[in-house]
Amino acid sequence: MSVATLAADQSVCPPLPVLGRDVRVPLVTGGEVTYAALDYAASAPALQRVWDDVAAYAPYYGSVHRGAGYLSQLSTELFENSRAEVAAFLGCRPGDQVVFTRSTTDSLNLLAAVLPAGCRVFVFETEHHAALLPWPAGHVTVLDAPRSPRQAVEILERALADRDPHGPALVCVTGASNVTGELWPVRELAAAAHAHGARIVVDAAQLAPHHPVDIAACDVDWVAFSGHKLYAPFGSGVLAGRADWLTRARPYLAGGGASRTVARGGDGGLDVEWHTTAARHEAGSPNVIGAYAIAAACKALTEAGFERLVEREQRLVARVREGLAGVPGVRVLSLFGDDAPRVGVLSFVVDGWNSSHFAAALSAEYGIGVRDGLFCAHPLVRVLLGGERDEPGECGAPDGERSLNAVRVSFGAGTPDEHVERFVRAVGELVANGARWLYRTEDGRCVPDGSA
């Protein structure tokens, strides 16, 4: 795909305006360049629309669910309207709850805290740590990494068939991998879970910013995602889905807002009646700014035409894959194969390069921000690398020190085509010519050597 083709696509569906799009950064080789933010999978830049909406509300900020004053009432209405906006964005069913949390990690920890007694959890080893680690010890079955969507369903079905059919069970699976960007067969996995009497929660941290999510259409029980990956900073996340497990369990946090009434009990203790709404798990002063930011992002993506944004992103994905395929020694990581559909997240390794060194050179010499490492998905990256990759020692590390890491490039609705072209060009130049600067290891990171 040529630059001209991408430019033509941009005229039909331009990138959405984001903060930082004009930021200039210095290069170690001299001069400065517009920063190319290609680390959306870690934290996406805020949409300008989100920032403007929050700024317009900020003078009216007030307490939520408490206070008779105008600003308090306005903030309460804004908070609850935000909940309704998110529910519509996710295609929630009647009776589903939208709980505002701090992040995807917080959402899945909340769900882990409300599991029925004896609930068995099934999770693939390919998950992000946020989905691997929250579950009660001794109640988790970790499934092998599948090598195709069909195999993922087959592995899950075998595991569910072997469990106690009378006990509760939960399947946790990603919607799109934070390492490979590959889309997982959510509908098929949901059908397999329900056929065996289990429920399913989807980690949509990487799916929701790149692809429409419809809880009802996919027939999943819960969805979790983070605002900071959905172009909405301010530290908020969402757990949305079925209410029954949430309303039967003790509140995730005990405190004001979660309780309806509190009174002294006859035994010298306390008699507490907890809310049965989403407020049950939102104790304390709600993060109304964070909730409103998420709702503003949901509205902005919907009004921009999410399907058009997806189409444009897929053209960017194709350009990156085409560009990397043309560079000798570059291998894009994949579980399901080269033809697997994916969102704008790709990880790769480069022969003869330590990944930290490569990422540092992209930043220092080209003004391109990517990520390197294991991406909080250590088991998955080790599966993808297979142990066969023996990286050169880290910058300045003793001879013989080795690490297994990868480089990740990620982009989305705010990415200009020029940033993608610059990235592809930079990868080719680094592989062909090497770094133009010296680097050293500092606190485990590869950084430019100031004495060079």
C-alpha positions, 0 to 999 in steps of 0.5 A: 500500500502506497503513501498516496493510497493512505493519503486518499483514505485519510481524506475520506476518514481522517484521524481523529484529533488527539492531544499531543499531535503537534508535540516536538521532541529532540533527537540525539542526532540534532534537531527535533521532530514531531513525536510519533505516538505509536504506543496506543496499546499502553495508553492512547492519547486523549481525544481532543473532543474528550479533553474539550468536554471535560474542560467544559464540565470542570467549572461545574464539578461537584459531589456525586450522589450527595449534596442538594446544591445545583453543582452536586445535582448536575454532577450526579446527573452527568455521572449517571448519564455517563453510565447510560452512554457507556451501556449503549456503547457496549450494547448492554442488555436490559438489567445489565449493570455498568460499574465504574472502576479504576481500570481493566485490572480493577474491573477483573479484580472486582469480578474475582471478588464477587465469584460464587463460592467454589467457582472455577475459573478458566483462563488461557496462558496467553492472557494479560496479567490483569486477566491471569492473576486476580483469581482465587488461588486453587480455583484457576485452570490455566489453558494452553496457548491455542494456535488457531481460533478453532483450537481455542474453542476446542481447548476450552470445550475439553476443559469445561467438559472435565469440570464438575458440571454442578459448580459455577464456572467462569471463562476469562478471555481477551477480545484482542491480544495486547501483544499480537493484536489478534482478534479472539473468537469471542462469540464461539468461546461464549457459546462453548462456555454457556453450553457447559454451564459456565459464564464468560468475561471478556478483557476488552482493554485492546478490543474496545478502542479498535473495534465495536463491542456488543455484549448482547450480540456476542452473548458474553456475560461481562466486559472489562476495559480501561478509559486510558486505552479508549482515548480517555485519561483520568483513571477510570475503567468499566465492568459491564454485564450481568447484575446477579453475581454483583448484587449477591456479593459483599461490596468490593469496597465497604464504605460510603456510597455502597451502603443504603442504610447503616444502624447500630445493631442489637449485638453492639455491631452494625446493621448494614443494608447495601445498595443493589445497584452498581453503586454497591461496588463504587464506594467512596466519592466517584471519579466523575471526571473519569467516568465522563471522559469515558462516556465522551470517548464512547460518544466521539467514536460512535459519532465519528463512525466506528466502522469507518475508523476500523476500516482506516485502521485496517489499512494502517495495519496492512501498511505496517505488515507490508513494510515490516515484511520487506525488512530482512530479519524482522519477524512479526509475532502471531499465534494464529498465523499471518492471515489472522485478523487483528487490531492496530497492535503488532509485536516483532523481533529483529535479528541481531538486535536487543529489543530495548536497544531497537526501541530506544533507537526509534525514540532517540533517533527518529522521535517514534514512541513504541514499547519493548519488553514482555508487555505484562503478558510474560507467558504469551511472549515466551510462547511466541518466542519459543525460547529459540531467540537468543538476543544480543546482550543489553546495551552495556550489559556483560557479555553473555547476558541475554533476554527474551523481549519484543518490540510492540508498535500500536496505533489507532483512531488518532494516528496520522498516516505519516507516523506509520510511514516514518515508522516503517522507514525507520525500521528499514534504516536501523536494520540496514545501517544500524544505530547512529548513536551509542547506548547504555543500560540504565536501571534496566533500560537502554538509553542514549549514552550522553558521552557519545 
